[in-house]
Amino acid sequence: MPLVFCETGTEFTNEFGDINERFYYCLGRALEDLCKLVKEQGRTACEAISDHLDKLVDDADGIGWGSCDDVRSTVDDLREEFDLTND
């Protein structure tokens, strides 16, 4: 599942330090795949993983290669899709 991959990859880089651009590209693609699946399932699916998305954004903070910005932007776009904001 893309969510587990994103969470595990983010934990890995926080534990062992920045990896490389390709690693973060793969994480970004997995997050995009997750968002696609969630959009297909609808608002309830987005609400169901909201806590995971919050943690992913928080854990990605400061990760290199622009990955932290990509994670935040992708999650924000998903939430906007369903008019969900994280205040």
C-alpha positions as CSV (number, residue, x, y, z in Angstrom):
1,M,0.0,0.0,0.0
2,P,1.3,3.4,-0.9
3,L,0.6,4.9,2.5
4,V,2.8,2.4,4.3
5,F,5.6,2.9,1.7
6,C,5.4,6.7,2.3
7,E,5.4,6.4,6.0
8,T,8.2,3.9,6.1
9,G,10.3,5.8,3.6
10,T,9.9,9.0,5.6
11,E,10.8,7.2,8.9
12,F,13.8,5.7,7.2
13,T,15.2,9.0,6.0
14,N,14.6,10.6,9.4
15,E,16.4,7.8,11.1
16,F,19.4,7.5,8.7
17,G,19.6,10.9,7.0
18,D,19.0,12.2,3.5
19,I,19.2,9.6,0.8
20,N,19.1,10.8,-2.8
21,E,16.9,12.4,-5.3
22,R,15.7,9.1,-6.8
23,F,14.6,7.9,-3.3
24,Y,12.4,11.0,-2.8
25,Y,11.1,10.7,-6.3
26,C,9.8,7.2,-5.5
27,L,8.2,8.4,-2.3
28,G,6.6,11.3,-4.2
29,R,5.2,8.9,-6.8
30,A,3.8,6.6,-4.1
31,L,2.1,9.6,-2.4
32,E,0.6,10.5,-5.8
33,D,-0.6,6.9,-6.2
34,L,-2.2,7.1,-2.7
35,C,-3.9,10.3,-3.6
36,K,-5.3,8.8,-6.7
37,L,-6.7,5.9,-4.8
38,V,-8.2,8.1,-2.1
39,K,-9.8,10.3,-4.8
40,E,-11.4,7.2,-6.3
41,Q,-12.8,6.2,-3.0
42,G,-14.1,9.6,-2.0
43,R,-14.2,12.0,1.0
44,T,-14.7,9.3,3.6
45,A,-11.4,7.6,2.6
46,C,-9.6,11.0,2.9
47,E,-11.1,11.5,6.3
48,A,-10.1,8.0,7.4
49,I,-6.4,8.6,6.7
50,S,-6.3,12.2,7.8
51,D,-4.2,11.5,10.9
52,H,-1.7,9.5,8.8
53,L,-1.5,12.5,6.4
54,D,-0.9,14.9,9.3
55,K,1.9,12.7,10.6
56,L,3.4,12.3,7.2
57,V,3.5,16.0,6.6
58,D,5.0,16.6,10.1
59,D,7.6,13.8,9.7
60,A,8.6,15.0,6.2
61,D,9.4,18.5,7.5
62,G,13.0,19.3,6.7
63,I,13.7,16.4,4.4
64,G,15.9,17.3,1.5
65,W,15.6,17.5,-2.2
66,G,12.4,19.5,-1.8
67,S,10.6,16.4,-0.6
68,C,9.0,18.1,2.4
69,D,7.5,20.8,0.2
70,D,6.2,18.2,-2.3
71,V,4.6,16.2,0.5
72,R,2.8,19.2,2.0
73,S,1.7,20.4,-1.4
74,T,0.3,17.0,-2.5
75,V,-1.5,16.5,0.8
76,D,-2.9,20.0,0.7
77,D,-4.2,19.4,-2.9
78,L,-5.9,16.1,-1.8
79,R,-7.6,17.9,1.1
80,E,-8.7,20.7,-1.2
81,E,-10.2,18.1,-3.5
82,F,-12.7,17.2,-0.8
83,D,-12.9,20.7,0.8
84,L,-11.1,19.5,3.9
85,T,-8.8,21.8,5.6
86,N,-6.3,21.1,8.4
87,D,-6.7,24.2,10.6
